[in-house]
Amino acid sequence: MALEKGSERIIFDERSDPAAGRVKWRPVKSLWMTAMTLIGVIGAPLTFGFDALAVFLLLTAVTLCAGHSVGMHRRLIHNSFDCPLLLEYVLVYLGVLVGMAGPFGMMRQHDLRDWAQRQSSCHDYLCHRRGFWLDYFWQCHCDIELDNPPQFVPEARLGNDKLYRFMERYWMVQQAPLALVLFMLGGWAFVIWGVALRVAVSVTGHWLIGHFAHHGEHGGNERMSWRVLGACVQGQDVPIAGLISMGESWHNNHHAYPGSARIGLLPGQPDPGWWLIKVLEKAGLACNLRTPQIMPRREALIRLGGEGTGWRICRFRKRLWARVFGTA
């Protein structure tokens, strides 16, 4: 048995295979995503109001930035900074409200994919290698079952935490208290915009970042500042989404330095998640921030040069249009 550096919850041996397996439809996951999408898409135009739109924008920004990017990803998954346990609970709970999975589900999905992409080969599901619409169906309505998967073993601090176990078991139900508050404040319009549409947009947006950050035929080296030798998948930046993804779309940087609290490393790469962590640090609520400057040097990491992808939005927008509609 061995521990993979950077994914210490993934325990594998010579039989572990990230390539052989099958994609299986998950009824509960599919029903959840379908319900949120249909309610949001159909209900939002019928209940539109600027107050409902404001609720959607505010809750989406808070849950994606403080919850998913800072709490779930940079703190819980990568331990890229330290903070008081109560603050960690709040941030992770906001991450659960994004609507993708519970804390252990998020860690399992992330760490398995991270481990698989750094092997010599991996299943198409784990690297978004299939076409646009099939990849959407796979990622948002299905799961991967590997023939010989590695073990996922969270550290005792997390695995034995009763609150995290509660969040994991009832992660979908966590929308109910928020929905009740929103209903009392603004009726069904606030619930539709603040829960259903927000979840549908957030989950779909997360998949879109993953798809375009890993689908290598689109963008090539122009969206890469680093290359990880020996990895079957290279992360690429998605410049158009730098701000709205809270910095998560600078994915080439993240492949290069997965444990860094800062993801937007180069000029022209805004990183709201990092900005929030710095605010917490100044308030005395975050410390021991890990950045590439203080992290161990990675022997397999090659710098490709350049000053970063910055805001190459126009060219990426054309590729996005061609990818979705099959036209130039």
ZIPE-V196385 format. One record per pair of residues at least 24 apart in sequence whose ideal C-beta (glycine too) atoms are under 7 Angstrom apart, sorted by the first residue. I is the first residue (numbers start at 0). J is the second residue. Records with the same first field share a line. If there is no record, write none. Layout:
# ZIPE-V196385
I=J + J
This chain:
# ZIPE-V196385
3=114
5=113 + 257 + 258
6=110 + 113 + 114
8=106 + 110 + 151 + 152 + 153
9=110 + 111 + 114 + 149 + 151
10=149 + 150 + 152
11=149
14=147
15=147 + 148 + 149
16=145 + 146 + 147
17=114 + 115 + 118 + 121 + 122 + 125 + 145
18=120 + 121 + 122
19=145 + 146 + 147
20=122 + 143 + 144 + 145 + 146
21=144
22=124 + 137 + 141 + 143
23=141 + 142 + 144
24=140 + 141
25=140 + 141 + 142
28=140
29=140
31=171
32=139 + 140 + 202
35=98 + 195 + 198 + 199
36=199
38=191 + 195
39=191 + 195 + 196 + 199
42=191 + 195
43=191 + 192 + 196
46=187 + 188 + 191
48=188
50=185
51=185 + 188 + 189 + 192
52=192
54=181 + 185 + 189 + 192 + 193
55=192 + 193 + 196 + 197
58=193 + 197
59=197 + 200 + 201
61=93
62=93 + 96 + 97 + 201
63=97 + 201 + 245
64=245 + 271 + 272 + 275
65=90 + 93 + 275
66=90 + 93 + 94 + 96 + 97
67=94 + 97
68=245 + 246 + 247 + 272
69=272 + 275 + 276
70=94
71=105
73=260 + 272 + 276
75=102 + 106
76=105 + 106 + 109
77=257 + 258
79=258 + 259 + 260 + 289
80=260 + 276 + 285 + 287 + 288 + 289
81=285 + 286 + 287
82=279 + 284 + 285
83=284
86=284
88=162
92=166
95=166 + 170 + 173
96=173 + 174 + 177
97=201
98=174 + 198 + 201 + 202
99=202 + 205
100=170
101=166 + 167 + 170
102=163 + 166 + 167
103=153 + 167
104=167
106=153
107=151
110=151
111=151
113=257
114=149
116=230 + 231 + 232
117=227 + 230
118=231
119=229 + 231
120=231
121=231 + 232
126=213 + 232
127=209 + 210 + 213 + 214
131=210 + 322 + 323
134=210
135=206
138=206 + 209
139=202 + 206
208=237 + 240 + 244 + 247 + 248
211=237
212=237 + 248 + 250
217=318 + 322
218=318
220=303
222=251 + 308
223=251 + 303
224=251 + 252 + 265 + 303 + 305 + 307
225=251 + 254 + 255 + 300 + 301 + 302 + 303
226=301 + 303
227=254 + 255 + 299 + 300
228=299 + 301
229=299
236=308
238=308 + 309 + 310 + 311 + 312 + 315
239=312 + 315 + 316
241=268 + 269
242=269 + 271
245=271 + 272
246=270 + 271 + 272 + 273
247=272
255=300
256=291 + 294
258=289 + 294
259=289 + 290 + 291 + 294
260=288 + 289 + 290
261=290
264=291
265=306 + 307
266=306 + 307 + 309
267=307 + 309 + 310
268=307 + 309
